[in-house]
Amino acid sequence: MEASLHVGASLTIGEYILPELLGKFMKKHPNIKFNLSLGNTNDMLSKLKHNEIDIALVEGILERDKEDGELTVEKFAEDQLILITPVDCKWKNRDDINLEELKDEKLIWREASSGTRITVENHLKDYDFFQDIHVFMELGSMQSIKGSVEAGLGISIMPKLTVKKELSFGILHQVKIRDFYLKRELYLVQKKKRFRKVGLSSFAKFIRTNPIIHDL
């Protein structure tokens, strides 16, 4: 019997993790078909609450969402956030820099509602450094940010999983920030009281246990 699952994902997960996961899952479960919705974390959680999707894979969840009585929120992976620059940046021959050296730089960020941006902002606030950051440009996708950094328009703090290829081919450069380690948690979210569709439990288990996730 053929079943259909509607999966919602934040943009980074939907673009860089989900395609490979779905491909491997569908080889084992050819009778389960998928519909995908991509958007920011808030949009995906809203769709889940309104029964427009069956499960959400998102990042940057706020405490109020974790404590929401309608939802089951569980971490399924972690991803490091790193500073990326053009390959010919002034720091290219240094092992690391101080956080204070970002003060005069042009930072390129995602839109304010992005889960990745929320994570970075909160971490910088913990270091009492957020007010010193100059947000030079806001862009709506990771791809556009990578292109802008490559072109020398600025620098950015991005999920490492989104720039693995560019770093390996020398298109972008990673600069370490001394005593500053930033990671974000990726979450699998389901609605507690919704009727569970055929295949949903198998898919959730696959996400939790797949080696792809643990290699991030």
C-alpha positions in Angstrom: 0.0 0.0 0.0 1.4 3.4 -1.0 1.7 6.1 1.7 2.4 9.8 1.5 4.3 11.9 4.0 4.5 15.7 4.0 7.8 16.8 5.4 8.6 20.4 6.3 12.2 21.6 6.7 14.1 24.8 7.3 16.0 25.9 4.2 19.5 24.7 5.2 18.3 21.3 6.2 16.1 21.1 3.1 18.9 22.0 0.7 21.9 20.3 2.3 20.7 17.3 4.3 17.3 16.2 3.3 17.9 15.2 -0.3 20.4 12.5 0.5 18.4 11.3 3.5 15.2 11.0 1.4 17.1 9.2 -1.4 18.4 6.5 1.0 15.1 6.2 2.8 13.0 5.7 -0.3 15.3 2.9 -1.5 14.3 1.0 1.6 10.7 2.1 1.5 9.7 2.5 -2.2 6.0 2.6 -1.3 6.3 5.8 0.7 6.2 9.1 -1.3 7.1 12.5 0.0 5.8 16.1 -0.4 8.3 18.7 0.8 7.7 22.2 2.2 10.7 24.5 2.7 10.8 27.7 4.7 12.1 29.3 7.9 11.7 27.6 11.2 8.7 29.6 12.4 6.8 28.9 9.1 7.5 25.1 9.4 6.3 25.0 13.1 3.2 26.9 12.1 2.4 24.5 9.3 2.9 21.6 11.7 0.5 23.0 14.2 -2.1 23.5 11.4 -1.7 20.0 10.2 -0.3 21.1 6.9 2.8 18.9 7.3 3.4 15.6 9.3 6.9 16.3 10.6 9.4 19.2 10.7 13.2 19.2 10.6 14.4 22.6 11.7 17.1 24.6 13.5 17.1 27.6 15.8 14.1 26.6 17.9 13.3 29.0 20.8 12.6 27.9 24.3 8.9 28.7 24.0 8.6 26.3 21.1 10.4 23.5 23.1 7.9 24.1 25.9 4.9 24.2 23.6 2.5 21.5 24.8 1.4 20.7 21.3 4.8 19.7 20.1 7.4 17.0 20.6 10.8 18.5 20.1 13.9 16.3 19.9 17.5 17.0 18.9 18.7 14.8 16.0 22.0 16.4 15.1 24.5 19.3 15.7 26.2 21.5 13.2 29.1 23.9 13.7 28.8 27.5 12.6 32.0 28.9 11.2 33.4 32.2 9.9 33.9 32.2 6.1 35.8 34.8 4.1 37.1 35.3 0.5 40.2 33.2 -0.2 42.4 36.3 -0.4 41.2 37.8 2.9 43.7 39.6 5.1 43.6 36.8 7.7 44.4 34.0 5.2 47.8 33.2 6.7 46.8 33.4 10.4 45.8 30.4 12.5 42.9 32.4 14.2 41.7 35.9 15.0 40.1 37.5 18.0 36.4 38.1 18.1 37.0 41.9 18.4 38.6 41.9 15.0 35.1 41.5 13.5 34.1 45.0 14.6 35.1 46.7 11.4 34.1 44.0 9.0 31.0 43.8 6.7 29.0 40.9 7.8 26.5 39.3 5.4 23.6 37.5 7.1 20.4 35.7 6.5 17.1 37.4 7.1 16.2 38.2 10.8 13.7 35.3 11.0 16.3 32.7 10.0 17.1 30.0 12.6 20.8 30.2 11.8 20.8 34.0 12.3 18.9 33.7 15.6 21.5 31.2 16.8 24.4 33.5 15.9 22.8 36.6 17.4 22.1 34.8 20.7 25.7 33.6 20.9 27.1 37.0 20.2 24.9 38.5 22.9 26.3 35.9 25.4 29.7 37.3 24.6 28.4 40.9 24.9 29.5 41.5 21.4 26.3 41.7 19.4 26.1 45.5 19.5 29.5 45.7 17.8 28.5 43.8 14.7 27.9 45.6 11.5 25.3 43.9 9.4 26.2 45.0 5.9 23.8 42.9 3.9 20.8 40.5 4.5 20.2 37.8 1.9 17.5 35.1 1.7 19.5 32.0 0.9 22.8 30.4 1.8 23.7 30.2 -1.8 23.5 33.9 -2.3 25.5 34.6 0.8 28.3 32.2 -0.4 28.4 33.9 -3.7 28.6 37.4 -2.1 31.4 36.3 0.2 33.3 34.7 -2.7 32.9 38.0 -4.6 34.6 39.9 -1.8 31.5 41.8 -0.6 31.9 40.8 3.0 32.2 37.8 5.4 29.7 35.6 7.1 29.1 33.1 9.9 27.5 30.0 8.3 26.7 26.4 9.0 29.8 24.3 8.1 27.6 21.7 6.3 26.6 24.4 3.8 30.2 25.3 2.8 32.0 21.9 2.8 32.3 21.8 -1.0 33.5 25.4 -1.3 36.1 24.9 1.4 37.4 21.7 -0.1 37.8 23.3 -3.6 39.3 26.5 -2.2 36.4 28.7 -3.3 35.9 30.0 0.3 38.2 30.2 3.3 37.5 29.4 6.9 38.9 31.6 9.7 38.9 30.3 13.2 37.9 32.7 16.0 39.9 32.3 19.2 38.0 30.9 22.2 34.7 31.1 20.2 33.0 27.9 19.4 29.5 28.1 18.0 27.2 25.2 17.2 23.5 24.8 16.6 21.2 22.0 17.3 18.9 20.5 14.6 15.5 19.3 15.7 12.9 16.8 14.7 9.5 18.1 15.6 6.2 16.3 15.6 2.7 17.2 16.8 1.7 15.2 19.9 -1.9 14.5 19.3 -2.0 14.1 15.6 -2.9 10.7 14.1 0.4 9.1 13.0 0.5 8.4 9.3 1.8 5.1 7.9 5.6 5.3 7.6 6.0 8.4 9.9 7.6 6.4 12.8 9.9 4.6 10.4 11.0 7.9 8.9 11.6 9.6 12.3 13.7 6.6 13.4 15.7 6.7 10.2 16.5 10.4 10.8 17.7 9.7 14.3 19.9 6.8 13.5 21.3 7.5 10.0 25.1 7.7 9.7 24.8 10.8 7.4 23.5 12.7 10.5 26.4 11.7 12.7 28.9 12.7 10.1 27.9 16.4 10.0 
